[in-house]
Every structure is written in C-alpha cells, then in structure tokens.
Amino acid sequence: PVGAASVALGAAGCTVFWLLRRGVKRRPYSYPGDAIPDEQKIKREACFPPGQKRRVEPGWQPRQETQPKEDVLPHKVAGQQVWSFDVGAAGDAEVVDFDPSANPNAGDRLFRAARLRAWQGPRPDEAKPLASPLDALRKGFGFYQMIQCDDGQWAGDYGGPHFLLPGFVIAAYVTGSLEQVLPAAFWRAAEVYLRNHQQADGGWGTHIESPSTLFCSALNYVALRLLGALPDDPACVQGRAFIRKHGGVLYAAHWTKLWLAVLGVFDYRGLAPVPPELWLLPAWFPVHPGRFWCHARMVYVPFCYLYGQRFSYDAARDPVTAALREELYPEGTKYEEIDWASHMFCIADMDNYSPAHWLMKVAFRFFSIYEWVLGPIAPLRARSLRFVEEYMHSEDVQTNYLTIGPVSKALHILTSWVAAGGQRDPKGAATSKAFLAHCARVPAYMWVAEDGLKVQGYNGSMAWDTSFAVQACAEAGLQDEFPKMCAKAWGFLAREQVRCLPHGDWRHWRQPIRGGWGFSTAEQAWPVSDTTAEAFKAVLALKRDPCVKHAGGFSDEQCFDSVEFLLAYQNGDGGWATYENCRGWAWYELLNPACVFGNIMIDYSYIECSSSAMQALTDFSKQFPQHRADEIKVAVERGAVFIEQMQRDDGTWYGCWGSCFTYGCWFGVEGLLCAGRVPAANVAITRCVAFLLGKQNADGGWGEDFASCFDREYASRDKLYGCDSGSTVVCTAWALLALMAGDCKDVAAVRKGVDFLMRRQLPSGDWAQENIAGVFNRSVGITYTAFRNVFPLWALARFAKRYGPRRGAA
C-alpha cells in the first residue's frame, strides 16, 4: 500500500507539473530576458560641456576606393567610399560646427555636402509646401537620390562605439607605423574626434550617448597620449583624474586590459588567460571556441595569439608608454609592486553589465594555474600558435584583408607584423606583404564627419541601407519617377551577392556562404541572414521591373542560392541567427569574460533576422511557387511560432539590433503576417498594436532613448538628442510601419504619426540627424545616418499607397 501510494503521489505530482508547464508560456533559449534589475540599470547620463567643439580641417573629400598600387591583395576591392585629405580641395568643413551637448550624433554633413556638390540633376523645390504624404515622399526621394554613390549604394557614418579607434592607434604605435597605417592628417582628425567626445567628468562613454565608462575612458586616454597629447594637456588631466577616481586600469574591462598588456603598460598576469591551446580540443568537445559567436571567436583568435606569445611592446624604453605606467594607476602606485593576479576579475561597477559568473572565474583560475604555475606545455603551445597563425591568414585571404570587423582588423594589423618578425625585425615586418595588405585596407574602416575621424563598426553598412531604400521605393511605386536611382541601387545589390566559399571552410569553422549578402560588400565575405534577406527582398521587388532591364542580370540560379542560404541558416528553435547557425548553448554565456557586453558567446536567434528571412522566403515563393515550396512553408511556420514565443508579456518584441522596442515590434508583426497570421484574429499582433498606440506621444510621434536597449525596458524621455520633444523620426517610422502592417483601426493615430514625419522633414527633403538608432550586444549604440531617410520614406510610402487608400485616409 505504501508503494502504491508513493507511485500515485508521484504520478499526481508529474501531472500537476505537466499542467503547470503547459500553462506557462515557453521561451526559446534566445529570449533576451525582461527588464534588468533596478540596481543594474543606467543611473547616470552622458554630460558634455556646452558649446561648440573642435572642427576638422577643411579639405576632406570622400572618394571611391581603388586597388592599391602594390600587388598585395588577393582580390579586387569593391570600390566602397573612403576618405582623402587635400588641404587645397574645396570642402565645407570650415563651416561645419559640432556641439555634443546639443547632439553627440554627427549629421554626416561633410559626406552629404560632397555628394550634393557632385549632383548634376534636378533638385527638390525647397519653397514648395507639402500638400500630402505623397508630396513628402517624392521630395524625400528627390533628395535621397542626390546623395547616392556612383556605384549605386548609399554610404554613411556607421560610427558610435568608442572602443574601436584606440585599437588602431595602439596597433599603429606598437608597430612604429603610425604614418604607414594612416597619413598624419587622419591622426589629426582622430584627435579632434577624441577631444570632441570627452565628457564633462573627463571620461569617455562606451558609445557616443553613453555615460562615461572606465572601459573606454582608459582606451581613449591612451589613444590621445599616443597621438601626441602631453600629460599636462587639460584633456589628459581630466581624463587621468576620471581613471584614477575609479581605481585605475586595474578595474578596467578585460578588453581594455588586453590592449594595455600589448602596449606594455599592464601585466599579462592580471588578465583572465586567453590560451590558444583551446583550438586543439576535439570538435565534439562541449566548450570549443569554434562554437562561439563568430565576432567573439574572431577576436579571440588574434588575442590568444598575442597572449600565447606574451607579446608586449617594450614600454620601459619609450618615454610615453613609460609615463603611462604611472598615469593609468592611482597616484603613488609603483608599477613593479602591483599584485596583478589579485586584480584578474576586478572591474568597475560602471562597466559590469554582465557580471562574471563563479563558473567562469573557476575556469579562468584553472587556466591561470596552467599558464603561470605549471607553465604552458611547449609542444602544445607551439602547435596551437601555428594553427592560430594559419587561421588568421585564412581570414585575411577570405575577407581581402578586411577581417570580420574593426576589432579583429586592428588586431590583425598587429599580429601580421608580429608574425613577420615584429620587434626582432621591425623593418622586415613593416615591409611584409601581409602587413602592407592590412595597411592598405585600413581606410575602409575610417569615416570623417563634423566631429572628426572615427572608426566604423564595420567597413560600412552599404548593402543593409541600400536594401531598405530599394524596398521603400518599390512599395511607393516610384520606380518610374526615379528609374536611374533604382537601377543603380539594384545593380549594386545584384553585384554584391556572395559567391565564394560555396562549400565552407570547416577547418576554420566557416559554413557555406554562397547566395548570401554581407552587411557591407561581398568581398568582406561574412554574409548575414537578415542582410541576405533584405537584399534578396529588394532584388525580388525589382527583378522584373523595366527600370532594371539594363542594370545587369540576376539569374534564377542566384535566387535559388539565396533560398538555400536562408533555409540552411534556420536554427533548431525555428529562428534565424546572424552569421551562422547556433553551435553552442545558452550556458556558454556563463563563461563570458568581457563583462561590458551582453549575450555575445553564441549566435542566438533574433526576431529581426527571423522575420527578414521569413519575408524573403515568402516573397520568393510568390515568384517561384514550384521551388522548394513545402520546405519554405514549414520553415516560415516554424519561424512564426518562434516569433510568438519571443513576444514579451507587454506585447512587444525586444529589438537586438535597433533601438529598440519600436524596431522589434515592426519585425515581429511583419514576420507573423508573412506566415499567414490575420491581424484582427491574431492575439500577438493585436497586443503589439495596443502597446504601440499606448506609447504615442502628444506630438504624434514615438521615441526611445538608448536605455531601452540597455535596461530592456521601454525608455521614453521628454526630450531626445537632436529633437525638440521625446519623438524621433526613426522610431516613429518603425512604429507606423508596424501599426499599418497590423492594420491598426485607429486611423487618426496613424495619421498623426504621418503628420509628425512631414513636419520634421526639412525643406531640402532630408531629415535631421537625431539620437542613436542602432545597437549591438545590448550595451553598445551605433550610428546609422541612412535610417533618418529610408524609414520615414518607407512609412510615408506605406501610408500613401496602401494603408491610407484602404482606410480612406490618403
């Protein structure tokens, strides 16, 4: 009887658990979480001294990148926009001011002014009043066509993060090649940027709208000193005071410490170890760096190479770096007496976005014993370094020496020099083919605006921005009015489809990429699921349009390649990640040593990537109904279930790549619609529409501060950067696109939003640059100057051509 009772009790307990589990909404492992605890939310705000800052020198001109004179690159360059300086050139830098206290986001005025000067066609009538949304739409495209590049793409400022530029400065300084990496005028403009973005407390933020952090204050202070600023310079005095106030660089983030160790002003014993031997683990091993998210992986590769050799600049023999050994630590600290190992996990509270887990600390303590007590096993260390060196070379060749992004690019400049002889043979290293190739591609990451020279978060966002512009014009039905613009843009996208690595490079953890599109150009060879989907949608939208008849071909086979790419990139949870299928598990995040970023260890599935992929596959099926129809139907339905599971309890979706909930909501609604969900009958869509209507401001617009991303909670403000209210044109456009897609019945609310966009439009047809709109890794804002154009235009197009006529409000 006792046994029977126990069995019955156990069965009852299992039944209750099962029922409770069914009653609770299941979340995929990719769910980013709800609002973070109050004690971790942003408590401070960026604060800049009022008044205009330093101007860049006149003479900067954008131009199309050309092949280097030296035969050092394996492929032809794509011809993206880069910058050149000619003191005698006609520029408008002398009339461009920058005041970060009003708006730390530069308006890209130098680039746009240069394109406008080069434009030979008709211009919008600035005196003509706008009578309708269609008038605003035509005027907007009339302006936007003027700043299109000659090769068909739209270029623009993709800066914002403050941990990128210092890496290039340190790499160039350590290699003794400041003017080989970039001419002196570039470094002068970089110094202007560093000074312009220093805040009133003496520090620098993680990005242009962030309050000061020790992470970036230390890096930017070092960059300023290496570029020639003296210790008694007021900017250095203030910066040093901020760093020391918060404990010095012993409390800086892991990335900061790594760069400082390379520079010779921090000891490797104070670092969480980065052993290269992990690459020798068998592929099936549960924790293998090949399973990391590609950006984390491709930063780990060069860092572990430098760490494995304990490479360090001879700082003691250089007066500047010798002085930094004192300046970066609390006053009175003796560099030789620092207990480095005890500070391995020390980090300032302001930097500690993802606190180190005890499991990560245990793992790195074990690695530390291996590195510093037992000593690395020499044959394993040598073998692992050979593999890493081969890995870096493969990445260089596949990306035409661009690498995956700016952090790895700066590191590869340095590692190519070290591998070619480095400090043993500095002249030979500086003339090695790999080092020269890396120097040749540095301009691809540099951008000049009214705030100075910055390093972009990629070698541009051209394919991404151009895809949206094409889709906005196609939805507006204005191809006939802007045929040359459309043909050039479509031709650019058709050329930039990735054709290499059709079978992958699995030795270096690269899966097949044929048929995709990269965020920037095909030569960079790192296609992304959402860029692939948006570019594919743009190509499909105009593939049979007369305006692209002479713009170059795009075969059906190329379309089939894109479908193969998108289907292959769907994850097991039904969603799509960014660059690769997810290879690890959510618990990898417990091993995140960076602390300053969130969710960087694996390639999670995202609402934006999933929605874009679903829409592209659906659009393709409409034109090619017989090609893999059943597979596409299943994939889209699985994606819809994923999106429904990712919806938050308040009806929103968290935007991981745009700021923030208005962005996520737009993608969430569009994804469900393409899966056949009916707005009026779908709870997820109606809840999202209700939420957005509840966040509309009195002026008709919507707006979010970057804190939405950081805190994972909708953050409205009375006034946002670059605005006279708490509404921005970008957030308003995203909200309107979501509401109109969701067939919002509150026509008056939608019309108020459209009127807001029209009021904010400038007489030229442009819109002003407002607050930061992009985000990555939860805590880093990034600039998209194209967003202020493409998304208002798209929202106006949808209202003028679809929603308005259907609802009788056009």
N, C-alpha and C positions, 0 to 999 in steps of 0.2 A: 504493500500500500504506500509506503514512504517513497519507494522508487517511482511508482506510478504518479504520485502527487508531484514529485520533482520534475518528471517529464512534462506533465500537464502545465506546471508553473513556467517551465522553460519555454514551452510552446506558446503560452499566452504572452510571455514577455517578448518573444520574437515577433508575434503578430502585432503587438502594440508598437514595437519599434518599426516594423514594416509600414504600418498605417501612418505613424508619425512622419516617417521618411517620405511617403508619398504625398503627405500634406504640406511638406516644406519644399519650397522652390529649389531645385537643384542648380548649383552654379558650376560652370566649367572651371577648370583649373586656371584658365586665363582671366577670370573675373578679377578686375583690378582692386576690388575692395570698396567699401563705403568710406565715409569721411574718416580721416585720420583722427586720433585722439587730440583733444584740445591742446594738451601740453606740447604737441609736436607741430602745431600749425604755425604759420608765419605770424610772428608777433611784431616784427619790425617792417619798415618800408624804406625803399630807396630814397635817399635825400641828397640832392645835388645843390651845390652853391648856385645862387641865382645869377643870371647874366650870361651873355654870350661867351663862348669859349674860343679856343684857338681855331683859326682857319687853315685849311690845307693850302699849299702853294698853288697858284694858278699854273696851268699847263698840263693838267691830267686829261688824257683822252682815251676812251675805250676803242679797242680795235679787235679784229678777228685774229685768233691765234694762228700762227703759221708753223710749219715744220722747222725745227732747229737746223741751223747751218751744219752743225756737227752731226754725223750719222750715228746717233746714239740710241734712237728709239726703235722698237721692233715693229711699230705700226704707224700709220698716218694719224696725225691729230685730227680731231673732229672739227676744229675751227671755232671753238667757243669764244666768248668775249673775254679779253684780258685787258690790262691797262698799260699804258706807256706814258712817260713823262717827258715833255719838251717845254722848257721854260719859254720858248718863243711861240708856242702854239696858242691859238685863240681858245681860251676856256672861260668859264664863268665862275670859277672857284673864288675869285676876288669879291664877288657879290653874294656869296652863299654863307650865311651865318648858321651857327648851331648852338642851341641852348638846351642842354639836357634837363634843366629844371622845368622847362615847359613840356618837353617831349624827348626822352633819350633815344627814340627811334628816328634814325635819319630818313629823309624822304627820297633818297636816291636822286637828288636833284642834278648832280653832275652828269650822270649817265643819261637821264631823260632829256636834259638840255642839249646834250650832244646829239642824241637821236633826232630831236626836233630841228636842230640846225641842219641836219643832213636831209630832212624830208623835203621832197620836191613836189608833192601832190597837194590836193585841196585840203583845207583846214576847216574845222568846225567854226561856225559863226558864233563868236563869244557873246555878241549882243542879242542874239535871238533867244526870246524866252521859251521855256519848255511848256508846251500845251498838253502833253500826255506822256505816259511812261514810254511809249514808243519813240517819242522825240528824244527823251533822255537816253534811251538805248542806242539810237542812231548816233547821237552826239558822243556817247561813250566809246563806241566802236570807231567813230571818226577820229577820236584822239588816240585810241589804243593802237590803231594801225600805224600811226606815225612813229611809235617807239619800237616797232617790230624790227628785229635784226635782219640783215640782208639774207641770211640763210634760212629764215622762216621762223626761228624760235624767238621767245621773249626772254631776255636776260634781266637780272636784277639783283639787288642786295639780298644775300642769304646769310648774313652775319647774325650776331647776337650773343653767342656764348663767349665768355671771357677766359676760357682755359685753352683756347686754340692758338692764338698769336704767340704767347710765351714759348710754346713748344718749338716753333720755327725759329724764334730768336735764340733760344738755348742751343738748338742743333747747329745753327749757323755760327754761333760764337765758339762753341766747343771745337768745331771743325776748322776754325780760323778762316772762315769763308763768308763772312757777312756780305761783302760786296760781290762775291761769286754767286751766292744764293739769290740775292736781290740787289739792284743798284742802290746807291746811297739815298736817292730821293724817296724810294719806297720806305726805307727805315725812318726817314724824317716824318713821313706821313703816318707811319705806325706810332711814332712817339706822340704825334698830335692826337691820335686815337686814344692812347693810354691816358694822356692828360685830360682829355675831354670827358672820359667816363669815370674818373676818380670821384668818389663821393665826398660829402662834407665831413664825414668821420675819418677820412683818409684812406678808406678801403675801396675795393672793387667788388662788385657783385658777381655771382656765378654767371649771370647774363645781364643784359643792359637794363632790365627793370627790377632785378633782384636787389634786395638789401645787401650790404657788404658781407662777404664771407671770407674766412681765413684761407680757404681753399684757393680762391682766385686772387685775393689780395697779395699773398706771398708770391704767386707766379707773376703777376703783373708788376709788382715792385721789382722783382729780379729782372724782368724784361726791360724796365725803364732804366735800371742801373747798367745793364749790359749794352744798352743803346747810347750810353754816354752821360746820363744824368748823374750829377755829383751827389754825395751823401747829404750835403747841406742845402740842396735844392729843396724849396718848400714842399713840392710834391713828395719827395723822398722822406723828408722829415715827418710829414703827416702819415705817409704810408707805413713807415717804420714804427711810429707810435701806435698805430692800429694793430700791427702784427704783434708787437710786444705786449700790448694790453691784453691780448687774448692767448698769451702763453708762448708766443713764438712758433716757429715751424715744427717744433716737437708735437704740436697739436693740430698740424695741418692734415689734410686728407691724404690718402695713400698715393694718389696720382701725383700730388704736389711733391711728396717725399721722393718718389721715384725720379722725377725730373731733377730735383735738387741733388740727389745722390749721383746722377750722371754728371752734373755740373761740379761735383766735388765739394759741395757745401752741406752735405748731410751724409751720415754714415750708413752703409747698407745694413748694419746690424740693427738699425732702428726701423727697418722695413718688414712688413709681412712678406715672407720669402716668395719668390717667383721662380721656382726650379724648372728648368727646361726638361728634366727627365720625365715629366708627366706625359710628354709626347710619345714616349716609348712604351706606355701602357698598352695592353691589347685593346682593340677597338670595342670589344664586348664589355670592357670594364665599366662599372656603373658611373664612375666620375672620370670622364675623359675630356680634355679641353676641346676635342673635336666636336663635342656635343654642345658646347657653349653657343650662345647667340653670336653671329659672325662678327659684330662690331667688338664685343668683348674678346672674342677669340683672336681677332686680327690686331688688337692692341697688346694682348698677352704675348703674342709671338715675338715681336721685337723687344718688348720689355724683358722677357725671360732670357733672350739672347744677351742683352746688356747685363742683366743680373747674373747670369751664369758665368760671365767673364769678369764680374765685378768691375766693369768698365767705369772709370771715373776720370774726369778732367783733372789735371794737375793744378788744383786750385791754389795751393800754397805759394806757387811761383808767380801767380798773377795778382797784381795789387787789387783789382776789382773783386775777384772771387775770394781772395784772402780777407778783404774787408767784409764781404757778405757773410763769412763765417762768424762774424761778430754781430752784424746788423740784424740778422734774422732770428736772433735769440734774445731772451731777456737780458737787460743790461747787467753786466758783471759776470755773465756766464762764460766759462772757459770751454772752448770747443773740445779740447783734448780730454776734459774730465766728465763729459756728458755720459750718463748711463743710458746708452742708446737702446738696449734691449728692453728696458723697463717702459719705454715710450712707444713700443711697437703698435699698440692699439689705442694710443691716446688720440683723441680727436675733439676739437672744439664743438660745443653744443650747436652752434650755428651751422655747422657742416654736417651734422649727424642725422641726415634724412633717413637712412636705412641702417640703424644701429647694428653693429657686429653681433652675430649670434654666438652663443657659447660654443656651438659645434665648430664654427669657423675658427674661433680662437684656439680650440684644441688642435684642429688640423694644422694651423699655421705654427703652433708651438712645436708640433712634431716635425714639420718641415725645418723649423729653426734649429732643432737638435741635429737634424741631418746636415744642415748647411754649416753650422758653427761649432758643433761639438764633435760629431763623428767625422765631419769633413766630407764633401761630395766624393763619390766613387769615381775616380779619374776616368776609366774607360766609358762609364755611362755618361758622364758629363761631356766628354768629347764627342761621343756618338750622338747625343741629343742636340748638341750645338751644331753638328754637321747637318742634322735633319732640319733644324730651325733655319739655318742659313739657306738651305735648298728651298724651304717653304717660302721664305721671303723673296727669293729670286723668282719663284713661280708666280707669286702675287704681283711682283713688279712687271713681269712679261705679260701676264694676262690682262693687266689693267693699263698697259702702256705707261707704266711708272707713275700712275695717279694713286694707286692703292685704293682701299675701300673708303677712306675718309681722311680728314685733316690730321687727326691724332696719329694714326698709323703712318701717314705721309711724313710728318715731321720726324717720327722715329726712324723711318726707313732712310731718310737723308743721313741720319747719324749712323745707323747700322751699316749702310753701304760704305761709308767712309771707314768705319772700324774694320769691316771685313777686308777692305783693300789695303790695310796696313795701319790706319789710324795714327796714333801717337808715335808708333815705331817708324813710320814712313809717311809723314803728313803730306809731302809734295806728291808722292806717288798716289796716295789715297785721293787727293784733291783732283787728280787728273784721270782717275779710273773711269771706265765707261759707265758703270752703274751710278757713281756719284754725279757725273756730268748729266746723265739722263734724269736723275732726280732733280737736280738744279733747274734743268730745262722746263720741268713741269710745275715748279713752284708758282709761277704766275697764274696758273689755272685755279688756284685757291684764293687768290688775293682780290679784294674788291675795294674800290675807293669811293667814298661818299663824302658828304659835307662834314662828317665827324672824323674823317681820317681814313687810314688804310686798316682794314680788318681782314681776318681770315674767315672764309665762309665755312659753313657746316658741311659742305660738300664741294665738289667742283662746279657748283651751280645747281639750280632746280629747274632747268630748262624744259625737259620733257614733261615734267609734272605740270608746270604753269601753262605750257602751250596746249596740253591736252584739255585743260579746263576752258581755255579761251575758245578752242575749236568747238567744243560741245555747247558752250553758251551761244556762239554764233549760229550753230546748226539748230538749236532749239528756238532761236529768234527767227529763223528762216531768212537771214540776211545775207546768204551766200551770194546772191545775185548783186547785191549792193556793194559787197566787199570781196569780189572774186579773187583779186590778186593776193590779198591778205590770207584768205582761206587756202589758196593753192600753195603759197609759200609755207604756211604752217603745216599743212597736210604732207607736203613733200619732206619737210624736216622729220616729222614723225615716222613716215614710211622709211626713210633712210636709217633711222636710229634704232630700228628693231635689232635686237642682239642675235647674231648668227653663229658666234663661236661657242666652244665648249659644248657641242651637241651631246656628248656622252659624259660630261662632267670630268672632274679631276679628283677622283675619290681618294687618291693618295694624300691630297691636301684638303680633303673634306668639302670639295665643291661638287654639288649635284648638277645635272644638266640644266643649261640656261637658255638654250635655243628657243626663240619665239617670244622672249620677254623684252621688256624695256627697262632701262635703268632710269634712275631719278634724274640724271643729267644727260649723259651721252652713251652711245653703245660702246665706245672704246673703253669706258670705265669698267664694263663687263661685270657689274653686280646688279642684275635686274631685280626689281622689287615687285611683289604681287600686285599692290594697288596701283603703282605707276603703270605696270603692264596692262592692267585692266582699264584704267582711264585712257591711256594712249590707244588701246585697242578699240574702245568705245568711240574715240574721236575718229580713228581711221574708218571704222564701220559707218559712222554717221555721214561721211562724205565720199565713201568709196565709189559710189555710183553717181555722184553729183557731177554735172557738167563742168563745174569750176575747177575740178582736179584732173580733167582729161589729159592735160599736158604737164602734170606735176610729177610724173614718174609713176611707175607701176607698183602695185602691191598684190601679189598673186593670191589665189585661193589657198595654195600650199602654205604661204606665210600665215594666213589666217588659221589654218589647221595647226600650225606650230604653236601659235598663241593659245589655242584651246588646249593643246597637250600640256603646255606650260602651266596653265591655270588649274587644270584638273589634277595635275601631279602635285601641285603645291597645297592642296587641301589637307588640313590636319585631321587627326583621328577624332577630335571633338566637333568636327563639322565646320570649323572656322578656317581662316587663312592667316598665316603669319606673314612676316615681311620678306626676307631674302631666301629663306629655306624652310623646309618642314621642321617642326619642333623635334629635336633629337634627345632632349633631356627631360627632366621632371621638375615640377614646381619647387620641390625641396632643394633644388640647386641654389635657390635664392638665399638659403641659409648660409651659403658659402660666399656671398657677395662681399668682397673686401673693400669695395670703393666707398661705401657709406654715403656718398654725396648724391648717388643716383638710385632710382627705384626700378626694380624688375628689369635687370639687364643680363641675367645669366643664361636665359634660354629665349628662343624665338616664340613668344606667345602668339596665340590667335587674337586678332583685333577686329573690332566692329568695322572700322574703316576698310581694312584690307578685305574682309569677308564680303561686305556689301558691294564694294567695287568689283570684285571677282564675279559675284553672282549677277550683277547687272551686265557685265561684259559677256558672260556666257549666254545670258538671256537674249541680249541684242544679237549675238552671233546666230543663235537658233532661229531667229526671225528671218535672217537672210539665207541660212543654210540648214533648213529644217531636217534634212536627212543625215547630217553628220553627227554621230555620237549622241543622238537625241536622248536616249534613255539614260546614258551616263550623266549628261548635263542636267536632266530633270532631277535625278537623285542627288547630285551634288548641290544644286540650288536649294532643294528642300532641306537637306542636312544643314546648309548654311542658315536657312531661315530659323530652324529650331535652335541653332547656336545663338543667333541674334536675340530670339525671345528669351533664352535662358540668361543672357548677359544684361538684360534690362534691369535697371535698379528699381527699388520699391517705389520711388517717387515718379516713375515713368520715363526717366531719362536713360541715356547711354553716355558713359564716360568717354570723351574723346582723348585718345592717347597721343595723337599727332597734331591736333589743332586745339586751340584754347576756346572752349573746352566742351561744355555740355550742349551748346547750340550746334557745334560741329558734330559731335557724336549722334545727336538726335537726327540730324539730316541724313547721315549714313544709315542709321537704324531704320528709319521709315522707308527710305529708298530700297534697302535690301529686302524688307518684308513685301513691299509692293511687287518687286520683280518676281517674287516667289508665288505670286497669285493671291496674296492676302488682300482682302477688301477693306478699305479704311473704316467704313461705318460699322463693319462687323468684327473688326479685329481689336481686341482689348489693348494690346500693346501700342497700337497706333493711336487710338483714342486717348489713352493715358498720356502719351507723349505730347499730343496736341494740346491737351488740357494744361500740362505743365508749362509749355512754351507760352501759351496765352497768359498764364499767371505771372510770367516774368517780363511781359512787355512794359516798357517804361512810358511815362506820360507823353513823351515827345514822339511816340510811335515806334521807337527803335528798341533794340536789345543790346546788352553789353556785358562782358565778363572781364574781370581782372585776372591776371595770371594766377592768382591764388586759387582759382577754381581747379587748376591742374595740380598744384602743389598739395592743397588741402583735400582734394577730391570732394569738394562741396561748392555749389554754385555761389560765386562771389561777385556780387554787384557792387558798384561804387557810385557815389553821387557825381563824380567826375573822373573820367579816364584820360590817359595821356593823349594829347592831340585833339581833344574833344571839348565841347562846351557843356557836356552832360555826361551821363553814365551810359550812353549808347554809342556804338560804333557801327560803321557801315558793313564791316565784315561779319560780325555776329548777327546783325540784322538780316543780312542776306542769307546766312545759314538758316536762321530761324524761319525766314519766309519760304525758303526752298523746302524745308521740312513741312511747314504748315500747308503749303499749296500741294505738295505731293500727297499729304494726308487728307486732302480735300476738306480743309477746315471750313466749317459752316459760318464762322464769324468773319464775314466778308469785310466788315468795317475795320476790324483789327488788321487784317492783311493790307487793306488799302492805306491805313495809317503808316504801316511799315514801308510801303512803296513810296508814299509821300515823303517819308523821312529820307530815303535814299535820294530822291530827287532834290530835296532841299540841300543835302550835303554835297551834291555834285557841283564841281567848280565850273565857272564859265567856259573853261577850255575843254570840258568833257571828262577831265580827270577827277579823282577824289584825293583828298589829303591823306598823308600817312598818319595813322592813329596808333593805338597801342599794339603790343606784340601779339601775333596771331598764331604762331607755331609753337610746338613743344615737343620734346623727346625725353624719355626716361623720367617722366613725372616732374622733374625739378628744374629743367633747363628750357628757357624760352628761346625761340629763334625767329628771325625776321623773314617774312615773305612780302616783298613790296608789290608783287603782282596781285596778291589777294584783294587789295583795295580796288582793283579794276575788275578782275574776272568774276568775282562772286556777286557784286552788285549788278553787273551786266547780266549774269545768268538769272538772278532773281527778277530783274525787270523783264527779261525775255519770257520767263515762265508766266508772269502776270499778264503781259501784253498779248501773248499768243495762245495761252492755254487756260489758265485759271480765270482771268478776267472775263473773256468771252463766255466761258462755261457758266460763270456765276453772274453774268450780266453786269460786270463792274469795270470793263475795259475802258 
